[in-house]
Amino acid sequence: MMQDSKFHHGEAATTAPIIRLEEIRKHFGNVIALNGVTFDVRPGECHCLLGDNGAGKSTFIKTMSGVLKPTEGRILIDGQETSFSGPRDAQDAGIATVFQDLAMIPLMSVTRNFFMGREPTKGRGLFKRFDHRRANEICVEEMRKMGINLRGPDQAVGTLSGGERQTVAIARAVHFGARVLILDEPTSALGVRQTSNVLSTIDRVRRQGVGVVFISHNVRHALAVGDRFTVLNRGQTLGTAVRGQISAAELQDLMAGGQELAELEGSLGGTI
């Protein structure tokens, strides 16, 4: 069973949350995807949401980013209750999401992918045109801030490694005003070196005061950058632990089913 003493419940926050979801429930007909989830993220912290496949992580991401409306519960931005009518509302509130597919076009340049329709222009009226030089300068500088030195901003984004493409997506979100960055399994398909680069990028973003929601099933990666850790299991949160309060093994056990897994292991003679 979960040991409550390992979890942190209601510690006084040093800073108020940017976004807070309270008692969020999401039903799809008779299916309950989220059942009373409470979660928040503060400026400059990385709050990890951990859960195995089917735990409800995807529904949570879509609810937090405005894709889905909760069936019940409240969403608060800077303490004020709000309602997102769609992803654009969430983006306008500074809630940016980097999904696994990254929303990039491989054959387009890094710069074009970085701006995606929001390119800087020069001139006025009918004579307004894309300021390619300025766009390249911004792209190179923003990537440099994230620890990536591009060979050239005009290179196709598909020539970058998976970790570098993740960094482009993160840098893009921060440049366009993200206050909270939701990262959907950002290290799931990466090798060791690329994972290290992405985790370093997350640390840089956090140090800039952005709140990061790191959604993953990989406990080791979460522990490398996380400040708080919330475990989601079958649409419910099992509590929130602060860095140093819980071990990787305990987090893994909770994600995998805790007592249920222990009982199954016993019945199978310790073979799990």
C-alpha positions in Angstrom: 0.0 0.0 0.0 1.0 3.6 -0.5 2.8 5.1 2.5 1.2 8.5 3.0 4.3 9.7 5.0 6.3 9.6 1.8 3.9 12.1 0.2 3.6 15.8 0.5 0.1 17.1 1.1 -0.6 20.8 1.3 2.8 22.3 2.1 2.7 26.1 2.1 4.0 27.2 -1.3 6.7 29.8 -1.5 5.0 31.2 -4.7 1.4 31.0 -5.9 0.7 28.5 -8.8 0.5 29.9 -12.3 -2.2 27.3 -13.1 -4.1 25.0 -10.8 -6.6 22.3 -11.6 -9.0 21.4 -8.8 -11.0 18.2 -8.5 -11.0 17.7 -12.3 -13.3 15.0 -13.6 -13.6 14.0 -17.2 -16.3 11.5 -18.4 -16.6 10.0 -21.8 -20.1 8.5 -21.5 -19.8 5.9 -18.8 -16.1 5.9 -18.8 -14.4 8.0 -16.2 -11.0 9.1 -17.5 -10.1 11.5 -14.7 -11.6 11.2 -11.3 -11.0 14.2 -9.0 -7.5 15.2 -10.1 -5.9 18.2 -8.4 -2.6 19.5 -9.8 -0.7 22.8 -10.0 2.6 24.2 -11.2 4.5 27.2 -9.9 6.9 29.6 -11.6 10.4 28.1 -12.0 9.5 24.5 -11.0 9.3 21.2 -12.8 6.2 19.3 -11.6 6.3 15.7 -12.9 3.1 13.8 -13.6 3.9 10.1 -13.7 1.7 7.3 -14.8 1.7 4.1 -16.8 -0.2 3.6 -20.0 -3.9 4.1 -19.4 -3.4 6.1 -16.3 -5.2 9.2 -17.8 -2.1 11.2 -18.7 -3.3 12.0 -22.3 -6.8 13.2 -21.0 -5.1 15.3 -18.4 -2.8 17.0 -21.0 -5.8 17.7 -23.3 -7.8 19.2 -20.4 -4.9 21.3 -19.1 -4.2 22.6 -22.6 -7.8 23.5 -23.5 -8.4 20.7 -26.0 -11.0 19.1 -23.7 -13.4 20.7 -21.3 -13.6 19.0 -17.9 -16.9 17.5 -16.9 -16.5 18.8 -13.4 -13.9 20.8 -11.5 -12.1 24.2 -11.8 -9.1 25.6 -13.6 -7.5 28.6 -12.1 -4.9 30.9 -13.7 -3.1 33.1 -11.2 -5.8 32.3 -8.7 -8.7 33.4 -11.0 -11.1 30.7 -12.2 -11.2 30.4 -15.9 -12.5 28.3 -18.7 -10.8 27.4 -21.9 -13.0 27.3 -25.0 -10.1 25.7 -26.9 -6.3 25.5 -27.2 -6.0 29.1 -28.4 -7.4 30.3 -25.0 -4.9 28.2 -23.2 -2.0 29.6 -25.3 -3.2 33.1 -24.8 -3.0 32.4 -21.0 0.6 31.2 -21.4 -0.1 27.5 -21.3 2.0 25.9 -24.1 2.1 22.2 -24.9 4.8 20.2 -26.7 3.3 17.0 -27.9 5.2 13.9 -29.0 4.8 14.6 -32.7 6.3 18.2 -32.1 4.1 19.7 -34.9 7.1 20.2 -37.2 7.6 19.8 -41.0 10.8 17.8 -41.6 11.7 19.4 -44.9 11.2 22.9 -43.8 14.1 24.9 -42.3 14.6 25.2 -38.5 13.7 28.9 -38.8 10.4 28.3 -40.6 9.5 25.6 -38.1 10.5 27.9 -35.2 8.0 30.6 -36.3 5.3 28.6 -38.0 3.2 31.5 -39.4 4.4 34.0 -36.8 7.5 35.2 -38.7 8.8 38.7 -38.2 8.1 41.1 -41.1 9.5 44.3 -42.5 7.8 47.0 -44.5 4.2 48.2 -44.3 0.8 47.3 -45.8 1.0 45.6 -49.2 4.8 45.9 -49.0 5.1 43.9 -45.8 7.3 40.8 -46.3 9.0 38.1 -44.3 12.2 39.4 -42.6 14.3 36.3 -43.2 17.5 37.7 -41.8 15.8 38.8 -38.5 14.0 35.5 -38.2 17.3 33.6 -38.6 19.0 35.8 -36.0 16.2 35.2 -33.5 16.1 31.5 -34.1 19.9 31.1 -33.7 19.9 33.2 -30.5 17.0 31.3 -28.9 18.5 28.0 -29.7 21.9 29.2 -28.3 20.1 30.1 -25.0 19.0 26.4 -24.9 22.6 25.1 -25.4 22.2 24.3 -29.1 24.6 25.8 -31.7 23.0 25.4 -35.1 25.1 24.7 -38.1 22.7 26.9 -40.0 19.1 28.1 -39.3 18.2 27.3 -43.0 19.0 23.6 -42.5 16.0 21.3 -42.7 14.6 20.5 -39.2 14.5 16.8 -40.2 18.3 16.8 -40.2 18.4 17.5 -36.4 18.5 14.8 -33.8 15.3 14.0 -31.9 16.6 15.8 -28.9 17.5 18.9 -30.9 14.0 18.9 -32.4 12.5 18.7 -28.9 14.7 21.7 -28.0 13.4 23.7 -31.1 9.9 23.0 -29.9 10.6 24.1 -26.4 12.6 27.2 -27.4 9.7 28.1 -29.8 7.1 27.9 -27.0 9.2 29.9 -24.5 10.0 32.6 -27.1 6.3 33.1 -27.8 5.4 33.7 -24.2 4.9 30.3 -22.5 4.5 30.7 -18.7 3.7 27.0 -18.3 5.3 24.4 -20.6 3.5 21.0 -20.8 5.9 18.3 -22.1 4.3 15.1 -23.3 6.7 12.2 -22.9 9.6 14.3 -24.2 12.3 11.6 -23.7 10.3 8.5 -24.6 11.9 7.9 -28.0 15.4 9.3 -27.3 18.8 7.8 -26.7 20.9 8.5 -23.7 22.8 11.5 -25.1 19.6 13.1 -26.6 17.7 12.5 -23.4 20.5 14.3 -21.5 20.2 17.3 -23.8 16.5 17.5 -23.4 16.7 17.3 -19.6 19.3 20.1 -19.7 16.9 22.2 -21.7 14.2 21.6 -19.2 16.5 22.8 -16.5 17.4 26.0 -18.4 13.7 26.7 -19.0 12.9 26.3 -15.3 15.7 28.6 -14.4 14.0 31.3 -16.6 11.0 31.1 -14.3 8.8 29.0 -16.6 6.7 26.3 -14.9 7.3 22.9 -16.5 4.8 20.0 -16.4 6.9 16.9 -17.3 4.6 14.1 -18.2 6.3 10.7 -18.3 6.3 7.0 -17.4 10.1 7.2 -16.9 10.9 7.6 -13.2 14.6 8.1 -13.6 14.2 10.9 -16.1 11.6 12.6 -13.9 13.8 12.4 -10.8 16.7 14.0 -12.8 14.8 17.3 -13.2 11.7 17.2 -11.0 10.9 19.3 -8.0 7.5 17.6 -7.3 6.1 14.3 -8.4 2.4 13.4 -8.7 1.5 9.8 -9.5 -1.6 9.2 -11.7 -3.2 5.8 -11.6 -6.5 4.9 -13.3 -7.5 8.5 -13.5 -6.8 9.4 -9.9 -3.8 11.0 -8.2 -2.2 9.1 -5.4 -0.5 12.1 -3.9 2.3 14.5 -4.5 5.9 14.0 -3.3 8.6 16.6 -3.0 12.1 15.9 -4.2 14.0 13.9 -1.6 10.9 12.5 0.0 10.4 9.4 -2.1 12.7 7.0 -4.0 12.7 5.8 -7.6 11.6 2.4 -6.5 8.7 3.7 -4.5 7.5 5.9 -7.4 7.8 2.9 -9.8 5.9 0.7 -7.4 3.0 3.2 -7.2 2.9 3.6 -11.0 2.8 -0.1 -11.4 -0.1 -0.7 -9.0 1.5 -0.8 -5.6 -0.1 -3.5 -3.4 -1.7 -5.1 -6.4 1.6 -5.7 -8.0 3.2 -6.9 -4.8 0.4 -9.5 -4.3 0.7 -10.7 -7.9 4.5 -11.0 -7.5 3.9 -13.2 -4.4 1.5 -15.4 -6.2 3.9 -15.9 -9.0 6.8 -16.7 -6.7 8.7 -13.4 -7.0 9.1 -13.6 -10.8 8.0 -10.0 -11.6 
